[in-house]
Amino acid sequence: MNSAALSLAASMFEGSGSDSDSLADTETVLYILGIEYKTPHDTYAILDDVVSRFWFTYRTGFAPIGGPSGPTRDTGWGCMMRCGQMMLAESYIRFFLPAGRYFRWRPNISDSVYWEILNMFIDKRHSSYSIHQIVQMGNSEGKEIGQWFGPNTIAQVLRRIASNEFDRQINVHVAMDNTLVLDEIRKLCQINSKVRKTTKKSNDTSSGWKPLVIIIPLRLGLTNVNIEYIDQLKVFSLNDYLIDMFNFNNLLGR
């Protein structure tokens, strides 16, 4: 994504959201989570897409984490946790809202499932994927409260939290050493028949498969994406080079 697109994304969430001049003045191809856009023709479609994504960033004033003297803000150390929240929230949107990747936010949205998903990530102790839950799970793994997480740490923490029983459950698998073991993936995707009889999961299907998020921690460059990876990333974005045997057609982020 070029500087104009990054500027647009910032204005959408930090300002009024009406500044589209930066894209209207460019002529380029943008890939946003699997969809190709061309400017300036698709400027308003880009605006609509960007503003429809969940945006979790630094917050202040939430309940202390880990006790009365714990942090009430995550400025400076919570960035990777917020990235993890956004990635997982996007997966919930795709799995549980009928429009999936093509969901578009509107000010008067009344879909109860949308609000249920959002509430899973708000900054409250008992929210499933709140900053509190993430930090506490990291603390149980040896991370100090208020310590920055790396990409692999947040991936493992989300995997552990997701393994708990929620009404809307997904599985999270972290590919170690950039390797996918297909037998492991099959086991994670298959619903145990005994479990299916005793738990309520709105995403269960007659085929006995359940949603799975695969996280592949991979560094694509030191400070910028290595140009050698660009074409391959576009292929992934176009959804033509995914794991067909599982009918995966969703790229959550990179």
C-alpha positions in Angstrom: 0.0 0.0 0.0 1.5 3.4 -1.0 1.8 6.5 1.2 -1.4 8.0 -0.2 -3.3 4.9 1.0 -1.7 4.9 4.4 -2.6 8.6 4.8 -6.1 7.8 3.9 -6.4 5.0 6.4 -5.1 7.3 9.1 -7.6 10.0 8.2 -10.5 7.5 8.2 -10.0 6.6 11.9 -8.3 9.7 13.4 -10.1 12.4 11.6 -13.5 13.0 10.0 -13.0 10.2 7.4 -13.8 12.5 4.5 -10.3 13.2 3.2 -10.1 11.2 0.0 -8.0 13.6 -2.0 -4.8 11.6 -1.3 -6.2 8.7 -3.3 -8.2 10.7 -5.9 -4.9 12.3 -7.0 -3.2 8.9 -7.6 -3.4 6.2 -10.2 -2.4 2.9 -8.8 -3.5 -0.6 -7.8 -4.2 -1.3 -4.1 -4.7 -4.7 -2.5 -6.8 -4.6 0.7 -7.2 -8.0 2.4 -7.8 -10.0 -0.8 -9.6 -7.4 -2.9 -8.0 -5.4 -5.7 -8.8 -1.8 -6.2 -7.7 0.8 -8.7 -7.5 4.5 -8.0 -8.9 7.0 -8.6 -11.9 5.0 -10.0 -12.4 2.9 -6.8 -11.7 5.7 -4.3 -15.1 5.5 -2.6 -15.1 1.7 -2.6 -11.7 1.9 -0.8 -13.1 4.3 1.7 -16.0 2.0 2.4 -13.8 -1.0 2.8 -11.3 0.7 5.1 -13.8 2.2 7.4 -15.6 -1.2 7.7 -12.6 -2.9 9.3 -12.3 -3.1 13.1 -9.7 -0.6 14.2 -8.1 -1.3 17.6 -5.3 1.0 18.7 -3.7 2.4 21.9 -6.3 3.2 24.6 -6.3 4.9 27.9 -8.5 4.9 31.0 -9.4 1.2 31.0 -9.6 -0.8 34.3 -6.2 -1.6 35.7 -4.6 -4.8 34.4 -3.4 -7.3 37.1 -4.5 -5.3 40.1 -5.3 -1.8 41.4 -1.8 -0.6 40.6 -1.7 -2.1 37.1 -1.5 -0.2 33.9 -4.6 1.6 32.6 -3.2 2.4 29.2 -1.2 0.4 26.6 0.6 3.3 24.9 4.0 2.2 23.8 3.7 -1.5 24.4 0.3 -2.7 23.2 0.7 -2.2 19.4 1.2 -5.9 18.6 -1.6 -6.9 20.8 -3.9 -4.5 19.0 -2.8 -6.0 15.6 -3.6 -9.4 16.9 -7.0 -8.3 18.0 -7.8 -6.7 14.6 -6.7 -9.8 12.8 -8.8 -12.1 14.9 -11.8 -9.8 14.9 -11.7 -9.8 11.1 -11.8 -13.6 11.2 -14.9 -13.5 13.3 -16.6 -11.1 10.9 -15.8 -13.5 8.0 -17.0 -16.6 9.8 -20.1 -15.3 11.5 -21.6 -12.4 9.4 -23.3 -13.5 6.2 -21.5 -10.9 4.0 -18.1 -12.1 5.3 -15.3 -10.2 3.7 -17.8 -8.0 1.9 -19.4 -6.8 5.1 -19.7 -3.0 5.1 -20.3 -0.9 8.2 -23.1 1.6 8.4 -23.8 4.1 11.2 -27.2 2.5 12.0 -26.0 -1.1 12.0 -28.3 -3.3 14.2 -26.9 -6.8 13.5 -26.6 -8.4 17.0 -23.8 -10.7 15.9 -21.7 -7.7 14.8 -22.1 -6.2 18.3 -21.4 -9.5 19.9 -18.1 -9.8 18.1 -17.2 -6.2 18.9 -17.9 -6.9 22.6 -15.4 -9.7 22.6 -12.6 -7.2 22.1 -13.6 -4.2 24.3 -11.2 -3.2 27.1 -13.0 -5.0 29.9 -11.6 -7.8 32.1 -14.2 -10.4 31.2 -14.3 -9.7 27.4 -12.9 -12.8 25.6 -10.1 -11.1 23.7 -9.7 -7.9 25.7 -6.3 -6.3 26.4 -6.7 -7.6 29.9 -7.1 -11.3 28.8 -4.2 -11.0 26.4 -1.8 -9.5 28.9 -2.8 -11.9 31.7 -2.4 -14.9 29.3 1.0 -13.5 28.3 1.9 -13.1 32.0 1.2 -16.8 32.6 3.7 -17.5 29.9 6.4 -15.4 31.5 5.7 -11.9 30.0 5.7 -9.0 32.4 2.5 -7.0 32.5 3.1 -3.9 30.3 5.8 -5.7 28.3 5.7 -5.5 24.5 4.8 -8.7 22.6 6.5 -9.9 19.5 4.5 -11.5 16.6 5.0 -15.1 17.7 4.0 -14.2 21.3 0.7 -12.6 20.4 0.0 -15.5 18.0 0.5 -18.1 20.7 -1.5 -16.1 23.2 -4.5 -15.8 20.8 -4.2 -19.5 20.1 -4.5 -20.3 23.8 -7.4 -17.9 24.5 -9.3 -19.2 21.4 -9.0 -22.8 22.8 -11.4 -21.8 25.5 -15.1 -22.5 25.0 -17.0 -19.5 23.6 -20.4 -19.5 22.1 -18.8 -18.6 18.8 -15.6 -20.6 18.8 -12.9 -20.7 16.2 -9.6 -22.5 16.4 -6.3 -20.8 16.0 -3.2 -22.7 14.7 0.3 -21.2 14.7 2.6 -22.6 12.0 6.0 -23.1 13.5 9.0 -22.7 11.3 6.7 -21.6 8.5 5.5 -25.2 8.1 1.9 -26.5 7.9 1.3 -30.1 8.8 -1.9 -31.1 7.1 -2.8 -33.9 9.5 -2.7 -31.4 12.3 -4.9 -29.0 10.4 -7.5 -31.7 9.6 -7.7 -32.6 13.3 -8.2 -28.9 14.3 -10.9 -28.4 11.7 -12.9 -31.5 12.5 -15.7 -31.3 15.1 -15.7 -34.1 17.6 -19.1 -35.8 17.5 -19.3 -36.0 21.3 -18.5 -32.4 21.7 -21.0 -31.3 19.1 -23.8 -32.9 21.0 -23.0 -31.1 24.3 -21.9 -27.7 23.1 -23.7 -24.9 21.2 -21.7 -23.6 18.3 -23.5 -21.5 15.7 -20.8 -22.2 13.2 -21.1 -26.0 13.2 -21.9 -27.4 9.8 -23.4 -30.7 8.6 -20.0 -31.6 7.2 -18.5 -31.6 10.7 -15.9 -28.8 10.0 -15.3 -25.7 12.1 -13.5 -22.4 11.4 -9.8 -22.3 11.7 -7.4 -19.3 11.6 -3.9 -20.2 10.5 -1.2 -17.7 11.6 2.2 -18.0 9.9 4.7 -15.7 11.7 7.1 -14.7 8.9 9.4 -11.7 8.6 9.2 -10.3 5.1 12.0 -7.7 5.5 14.0 -5.7 8.0 12.3 -2.3 7.8 10.2 -2.7 4.6 8.7 -5.6 2.7 11.4 -7.2 0.5 10.5 -6.5 -3.1 11.2 -10.2 -3.9 8.0 -11.1 -2.0 5.7 -8.6 -3.6 4.4 -10.7 -6.5 3.8 -13.7 -4.2 1.8 -11.5 -1.8 -0.3 -10.2 -4.6 -1.1 -13.8 -5.6 -2.2 -14.5 -2.0 -4.3 -11.4 -2.0 -6.1 -12.5 -5.1 -7.0 -15.8 -3.4 -5.8 -18.0 -6.2 -2.9 -19.6 -4.4 -4.4 -20.8 -1.1 -5.1 -24.3 0.3 -7.8 -25.5 -2.0 -8.4 -28.7 -0.2 -9.9 -26.7 2.7 -11.6 -24.2 0.4 -9.7 -21.4 2.2 -10.3 -18.1 0.4 -9.6 -15.7 3.2 -6.5 -13.7 3.8 -6.8 -11.9 7.2 -3.7 -9.7 7.0 0.1 -9.6 6.8 
